[in-house]
Amino acid sequence: MTQEGRGARGSSFWATAKAVAWSFLGIRRGKDFQDDIGRLKPYHLIAAGIIGVFIFIGILMLAVKFAVST
């Protein structure tokens, strides 16, 4: 399969993770969002979303632990 068949920027898990991270922050551009719809794989999105949720919960737990200990 050629590079064009896989998408110009690829559909690797890393590209999906970056798209999910930007989405968590809420600062994804409309054009980039439309590009992502066409090139990202659904199972990568699900996996990256679940990993992102666990990371987000971990950061919240650390922040609460830090705030309570002070």
Distance bins in CASP14 RR format, pairs under 12 A and 6 or more apart:
PFRMAT RR
TARGET T0000
AUTHOR 0000-0000-0000
RMODE 2
METHOD distances of the structure
MODEL  1
1 7 0 0 0 0 1 0 0 0 0 0 0
1 10 0 0 0 0 0 1 0 0 0 0 0
1 11 0 0 0 0 0 1 0 0 0 0 0
2 8 0 0 0 0 0 1 0 0 0 0 0
2 10 0 0 0 0 0 1 0 0 0 0 0
3 9 0 0 0 0 1 0 0 0 0 0 0
3 10 0 0 0 0 1 0 0 0 0 0 0
3 11 0 0 0 0 0 1 0 0 0 0 0
4 10 0 0 0 0 0 1 0 0 0 0 0
4 39 0 0 0 0 0 1 0 0 0 0 0
5 11 0 0 0 0 1 0 0 0 0 0 0
5 38 0 0 0 0 0 1 0 0 0 0 0
5 39 0 0 0 0 1 0 0 0 0 0 0
6 12 0 0 0 0 1 0 0 0 0 0 0
6 15 0 0 0 0 0 1 0 0 0 0 0
6 38 0 0 0 0 0 1 0 0 0 0 0
6 39 0 0 0 0 1 0 0 0 0 0 0
6 40 0 0 0 0 0 1 0 0 0 0 0
6 41 0 0 0 0 0 1 0 0 0 0 0
7 15 0 0 0 0 1 0 0 0 0 0 0
7 35 0 0 0 0 1 0 0 0 0 0 0
7 36 0 0 0 0 0 1 0 0 0 0 0
7 38 0 0 0 0 1 0 0 0 0 0 0
7 39 1 0 1 0 0 0 0 0 0 0 0
7 40 0 0 0 0 0 1 0 0 0 0 0
7 41 0 0 0 0 0 1 0 0 0 0 0
8 15 0 0 0 0 0 1 0 0 0 0 0
8 35 0 0 0 0 1 0 0 0 0 0 0
8 38 0 0 0 0 0 1 0 0 0 0 0
8 39 0 0 0 0 1 0 0 0 0 0 0
9 15 1 0 0 1 0 0 0 0 0 0 0
9 16 0 0 0 0 0 1 0 0 0 0 0
9 18 0 0 0 0 0 1 0 0 0 0 0
9 19 0 0 0 0 0 1 0 0 0 0 0
9 32 0 0 0 0 0 1 0 0 0 0 0
9 35 1 0 0 1 0 0 0 0 0 0 0
9 36 0 0 0 0 1 0 0 0 0 0 0
9 38 0 0 0 0 0 1 0 0 0 0 0
9 39 1 0 0 1 0 0 0 0 0 0 0
9 40 0 0 0 0 0 1 0 0 0 0 0
10 16 0 0 0 0 1 0 0 0 0 0 0
10 18 0 0 0 0 0 1 0 0 0 0 0
10 19 0 0 0 0 0 1 0 0 0 0 0
10 35 0 0 0 0 0 1 0 0 0 0 0
10 36 0 0 0 0 0 1 0 0 0 0 0
10 38 0 0 0 0 0 1 0 0 0 0 0
10 39 1 0 0 1 0 0 0 0 0 0 0
10 40 0 0 0 0 1 0 0 0 0 0 0
10 41 0 0 0 0 0 1 0 0 0 0 0
10 44 0 0 0 0 0 1 0 0 0 0 0
11 17 0 0 0 0 0 1 0 0 0 0 0
11 18 0 0 0 0 0 1 0 0 0 0 0
11 19 0 0 0 0 0 1 0 0 0 0 0
11 35 0 0 0 0 0 1 0 0 0 0 0
11 36 0 0 0 0 1 0 0 0 0 0 0
11 37 0 0 0 0 0 1 0 0 0 0 0
11 38 0 0 0 0 1 0 0 0 0 0 0
11 39 1 0 1 0 0 0 0 0 0 0 0
11 40 1 0 1 0 0 0 0 0 0 0 0
11 41 1 0 1 0 0 0 0 0 0 0 0
11 42 0 0 0 0 0 1 0 0 0 0 0
11 43 0 0 0 0 0 1 0 0 0 0 0
11 44 1 0 0 1 0 0 0 0 0 0 0
11 45 0 0 0 0 0 1 0 0 0 0 0
11 48 0 0 0 0 0 1 0 0 0 0 0
12 18 0 0 0 0 1 0 0 0 0 0 0
12 19 0 0 0 0 0 1 0 0 0 0 0
12 39 0 0 0 0 0 1 0 0 0 0 0
12 40 0 0 0 0 1 0 0 0 0 0 0
12 41 0 0 0 0 1 0 0 0 0 0 0
12 44 0 0 0 0 1 0 0 0 0 0 0
12 48 0 0 0 0 0 1 0 0 0 0 0
13 19 0 0 0 0 0 1 0 0 0 0 0
13 20 0 0 0 0 0 1 0 0 0 0 0
13 40 0 0 0 0 1 0 0 0 0 0 0
13 41 0 0 0 0 1 0 0 0 0 0 0
13 43 0 0 0 0 1 0 0 0 0 0 0
13 44 1 0 1 0 0 0 0 0 0 0 0
13 45 0 0 0 0 1 0 0 0 0 0 0
13 46 0 0 0 0 0 1 0 0 0 0 0
13 47 1 0 0 1 0 0 0 0 0 0 0
13 48 1 0 0 1 0 0 0 0 0 0 0
13 49 0 0 0 0 0 1 0 0 0 0 0
13 51 0 0 0 0 1 0 0 0 0 0 0
14 20 0 0 0 0 0 1 0 0 0 0 0
14 21 0 0 0 0 0 1 0 0 0 0 0
14 40 0 0 0 0 0 1 0 0 0 0 0
14 44 0 0 0 0 1 0 0 0 0 0 0
14 48 0 0 0 0 1 0 0 0 0 0 0
15 21 0 0 0 0 0 1 0 0 0 0 0
15 22 0 0 0 0 0 1 0 0 0 0 0
15 32 0 0 0 0 0 1 0 0 0 0 0
15 35 0 0 0 0 0 1 0 0 0 0 0
15 36 0 0 0 0 1 0 0 0 0 0 0
15 38 0 0 0 0 0 1 0 0 0 0 0
15 39 1 0 0 1 0 0 0 0 0 0 0
15 40 1 0 0 1 0 0 0 0 0 0 0
15 41 0 0 0 0 1 0 0 0 0 0 0
15 44 0 0 0 0 1 0 0 0 0 0 0
15 45 0 0 0 0 0 1 0 0 0 0 0
15 48 0 0 0 0 1 0 0 0 0 0 0
16 22 0 0 0 0 0 1 0 0 0 0 0
16 23 0 0 0 0 0 1 0 0 0 0 0
16 36 0 0 0 0 1 0 0 0 0 0 0
16 37 0 0 0 0 0 1 0 0 0 0 0
16 38 0 0 0 0 0 1 0 0 0 0 0
16 39 0 0 0 0 1 0 0 0 0 0 0
16 40 1 0 1 0 0 0 0 0 0 0 0
16 41 1 0 0 1 0 0 0 0 0 0 0
16 42 0 0 0 0 1 0 0 0 0 0 0
16 43 0 0 0 0 1 0 0 0 0 0 0
16 44 1 1 0 0 0 0 0 0 0 0 0
16 45 1 0 1 0 0 0 0 0 0 0 0
16 46 0 0 0 0 1 0 0 0 0 0 0
16 47 1 0 0 1 0 0 0 0 0 0 0
16 48 1 0 1 0 0 0 0 0 0 0 0
16 49 0 0 0 0 1 0 0 0 0 0 0
16 50 0 0 0 0 0 1 0 0 0 0 0
16 51 0 0 0 0 0 1 0 0 0 0 0
16 52 0 0 0 0 0 1 0 0 0 0 0
17 23 0 0 0 0 0 1 0 0 0 0 0
17 24 0 0 0 0 0 1 0 0 0 0 0
17 36 0 0 0 0 0 1 0 0 0 0 0
17 40 0 0 0 0 0 1 0 0 0 0 0
17 44 0 0 0 0 1 0 0 0 0 0 0
17 45 0 0 0 0 1 0 0 0 0 0 0
17 47 0 0 0 0 1 0 0 0 0 0 0
17 48 1 0 1 0 0 0 0 0 0 0 0
17 49 0 0 0 0 1 0 0 0 0 0 0
17 50 0 0 0 0 0 1 0 0 0 0 0
17 51 1 0 0 1 0 0 0 0 0 0 0
17 52 0 0 0 0 1 0 0 0 0 0 0
17 55 0 0 0 0 0 1 0 0 0 0 0
18 24 0 0 0 0 0 1 0 0 0 0 0
18 25 0 0 0 0 0 1 0 0 0 0 0
18 28 0 0 0 0 0 1 0 0 0 0 0
18 32 0 0 0 0 1 0 0 0 0 0 0
18 36 0 0 0 0 1 0 0 0 0 0 0
18 40 0 0 0 0 0 1 0 0 0 0 0
18 44 0 0 0 0 0 1 0 0 0 0 0
18 45 0 0 0 0 0 1 0 0 0 0 0
18 48 0 0 0 0 1 0 0 0 0 0 0
18 52 0 0 0 0 0 1 0 0 0 0 0
19 25 0 0 0 0 0 1 0 0 0 0 0
19 26 0 0 0 0 0 1 0 0 0 0 0
19 27 0 0 0 0 0 1 0 0 0 0 0
19 28 1 0 0 1 0 0 0 0 0 0 0
19 29 0 0 0 0 0 1 0 0 0 0 0
19 30 0 0 0 0 0 1 0 0 0 0 0
19 32 1 0 0 1 0 0 0 0 0 0 0
19 33 0 0 0 0 1 0 0 0 0 0 0
19 34 0 0 0 0 0 1 0 0 0 0 0
19 35 0 0 0 0 1 0 0 0 0 0 0
19 36 1 0 1 0 0 0 0 0 0 0 0
19 37 0 0 0 0 1 0 0 0 0 0 0
19 38 0 0 0 0 0 1 0 0 0 0 0
19 39 0 0 0 0 1 0 0 0 0 0 0
19 40 1 0 0 1 0 0 0 0 0 0 0
19 41 0 0 0 0 0 1 0 0 0 0 0
19 44 0 0 0 0 1 0 0 0 0 0 0
19 45 1 0 0 1 0 0 0 0 0 0 0
19 48 1 0 0 1 0 0 0 0 0 0 0
19 49 0 0 0 0 1 0 0 0 0 0 0
19 52 0 0 0 0 0 1 0 0 0 0 0
20 26 0 0 0 0 0 1 0 0 0 0 0
20 28 0 0 0 0 1 0 0 0 0 0 0
20 33 0 0 0 0 0 1 0 0 0 0 0
20 36 0 0 0 0 1 0 0 0 0 0 0
20 40 0 0 0 0 1 0 0 0 0 0 0
20 44 0 0 0 0 1 0 0 0 0 0 0
20 45 1 0 0 1 0 0 0 0 0 0 0
20 46 0 0 0 0 1 0 0 0 0 0 0
20 47 0 0 0 0 1 0 0 0 0 0 0
20 48 1 0 1 0 0 0 0 0 0 0 0
20 49 1 0 1 0 0 0 0 0 0 0 0
20 50 0 0 0 0 1 0 0 0 0 0 0
20 51 0 0 0 0 1 0 0 0 0 0 0
20 52 1 0 0 1 0 0 0 0 0 0 0
20 53 0 0 0 0 1 0 0 0 0 0 0
20 55 0 0 0 0 0 1 0 0 0 0 0
20 56 0 0 0 0 0 1 0 0 0 0 0
21 27 0 0 0 0 1 0 0 0 0 0 0
21 28 0 0 0 0 1 0 0 0 0 0 0
21 48 0 0 0 0 1 0 0 0 0 0 0
21 49 0 0 0 0 1 0 0 0 0 0 0
21 51 0 0 0 0 0 1 0 0 0 0 0
21 52 1 0 0 1 0 0 0 0 0 0 0
21 53 0 0 0 0 0 1 0 0 0 0 0
21 55 0 0 0 0 1 0 0 0 0 0 0
21 56 0 0 0 0 0 1 0 0 0 0 0
22 28 1 0 1 0 0 0 0 0 0 0 0
22 29 0 0 0 0 1 0 0 0 0 0 0
22 30 0 0 0 0 0 1 0 0 0 0 0
22 32 1 0 0 1 0 0 0 0 0 0 0
22 33 0 0 0 0 1 0 0 0 0 0 0
22 35 0 0 0 0 0 1 0 0 0 0 0
22 36 0 0 0 0 1 0 0 0 0 0 0
22 48 0 0 0 0 0 1 0 0 0 0 0
22 52 0 0 0 0 0 1 0 0 0 0 0
23 29 0 0 0 0 0 1 0 0 0 0 0
23 30 0 0 0 0 0 1 0 0 0 0 0
23 32 0 0 0 0 1 0 0 0 0 0 0
23 33 0 0 0 0 1 0 0 0 0 0 0
23 36 0 0 0 0 1 0 0 0 0 0 0
23 37 0 0 0 0 0 1 0 0 0 0 0
23 40 0 0 0 0 0 1 0 0 0 0 0
23 45 0 0 0 0 1 0 0 0 0 0 0
23 48 0 0 0 0 1 0 0 0 0 0 0
23 49 0 0 0 0 1 0 0 0 0 0 0
23 52 0 0 0 0 0 1 0 0 0 0 0
23 53 0 0 0 0 0 1 0 0 0 0 0
23 56 0 0 0 0 0 1 0 0 0 0 0
24 48 0 0 0 0 1 0 0 0 0 0 0
24 49 0 0 0 0 1 0 0 0 0 0 0
24 51 0 0 0 0 0 1 0 0 0 0 0
24 52 1 0 0 1 0 0 0 0 0 0 0
24 53 0 0 0 0 1 0 0 0 0 0 0
24 55 0 0 0 0 1 0 0 0 0 0 0
24 56 1 0 0 1 0 0 0 0 0 0 0
24 57 0 0 0 0 0 1 0 0 0 0 0
24 59 0 0 0 0 0 1 0 0 0 0 0
25 52 0 0 0 0 0 1 0 0 0 0 0
25 56 0 0 0 0 0 1 0 0 0 0 0
26 32 0 0 0 0 0 1 0 0 0 0 0
26 33 0 0 0 0 0 1 0 0 0 0 0
27 33 0 0 0 0 0 1 0 0 0 0 0
28 34 0 0 0 0 0 1 0 0 0 0 0
28 35 0 0 0 0 0 1 0 0 0 0 0
28 36 1 0 0 1 0 0 0 0 0 0 0
28 37 0 0 0 0 0 1 0 0 0 0 0
29 35 0 0 0 0 1 0 0 0 0 0 0
29 36 0 0 0 0 0 1 0 0 0 0 0
30 36 0 0 0 0 1 0 0 0 0 0 0
30 37 0 0 0 0 0 1 0 0 0 0 0
31 37 0 0 0 0 0 1 0 0 0 0 0
32 38 0 0 0 0 0 1 0 0 0 0 0
32 39 0 0 0 0 0 1 0 0 0 0 0
32 40 0 0 0 0 0 1 0 0 0 0 0
33 39 0 0 0 0 0 1 0 0 0 0 0
33 40 0 0 0 0 0 1 0 0 0 0 0
34 40 0 0 0 0 0 1 0 0 0 0 0
36 42 0 0 0 0 0 1 0 0 0 0 0
36 44 0 0 0 0 0 1 0 0 0 0 0
36 45 0 0 0 0 1 0 0 0 0 0 0
36 48 0 0 0 0 0 1 0 0 0 0 0
37 45 0 0 0 0 0 1 0 0 0 0 0
38 45 0 0 0 0 0 1 0 0 0 0 0
39 45 0 0 0 0 0 1 0 0 0 0 0
40 46 0 0 0 0 0 1 0 0 0 0 0
40 47 0 0 0 0 0 1 0 0 0 0 0
40 48 0 0 0 0 1 0 0 0 0 0 0
40 49 0 0 0 0 0 1 0 0 0 0 0
41 47 0 0 0 0 1 0 0 0 0 0 0
41 48 0 0 0 0 0 1 0 0 0 0 0
42 48 0 0 0 0 0 1 0 0 0 0 0
42 49 0 0 0 0 0 1 0 0 0 0 0
43 49 0 0 0 0 0 1 0 0 0 0 0
43 50 0 0 0 0 0 1 0 0 0 0 0
44 50 0 0 0 0 0 1 0 0 0 0 0
44 51 0 0 0 0 0 1 0 0 0 0 0
45 51 0 0 0 0 0 1 0 0 0 0 0
45 52 0 0 0 0 0 1 0 0 0 0 0
46 52 0 0 0 0 0 1 0 0 0 0 0
46 53 0 0 0 0 0 1 0 0 0 0 0
47 53 0 0 0 0 0 1 0 0 0 0 0
47 54 0 0 0 0 0 1 0 0 0 0 0
48 54 0 0 0 0 0 1 0 0 0 0 0
48 55 0 0 0 0 0 1 0 0 0 0 0
49 55 0 0 0 0 1 0 0 0 0 0 0
49 56 0 0 0 0 1 0 0 0 0 0 0
49 57 0 0 0 0 0 1 0 0 0 0 0
50 56 0 0 0 0 0 1 0 0 0 0 0
50 57 0 0 0 0 0 1 0 0 0 0 0
51 57 0 0 0 0 0 1 0 0 0 0 0
51 58 0 0 0 0 0 1 0 0 0 0 0
52 58 0 0 0 0 1 0 0 0 0 0 0
52 59 0 0 0 0 1 0 0 0 0 0 0
52 60 0 0 0 0 0 1 0 0 0 0 0
53 59 0 0 0 0 0 1 0 0 0 0 0
53 60 0 0 0 0 0 1 0 0 0 0 0
54 60 0 0 0 0 0 1 0 0 0 0 0
54 61 0 0 0 0 0 1 0 0 0 0 0
55 61 0 0 0 0 0 1 0 0 0 0 0
55 62 0 0 0 0 0 1 0 0 0 0 0
56 62 0 0 0 0 0 1 0 0 0 0 0
56 63 0 0 0 0 0 1 0 0 0 0 0
57 63 0 0 0 0 0 1 0 0 0 0 0
57 64 0 0 0 0 0 1 0 0 0 0 0
58 64 0 0 0 0 1 0 0 0 0 0 0
58 65 0 0 0 0 1 0 0 0 0 0 0
58 66 0 0 0 0 0 1 0 0 0 0 0
59 65 0 0 0 0 0 1 0 0 0 0 0
59 66 0 0 0 0 0 1 0 0 0 0 0
60 66 0 0 0 0 0 1 0 0 0 0 0
60 67 0 0 0 0 0 1 0 0 0 0 0
61 67 0 0 0 0 0 1 0 0 0 0 0
61 68 0 0 0 0 0 1 0 0 0 0 0
62 68 0 0 0 0 0 1 0 0 0 0 0
62 69 0 0 0 0 0 1 0 0 0 0 0
63 69 0 0 0 0 0 1 0 0 0 0 0
63 70 0 0 0 0 0 1 0 0 0 0 0
64 70 0 0 0 0 0 1 0 0 0 0 0
END
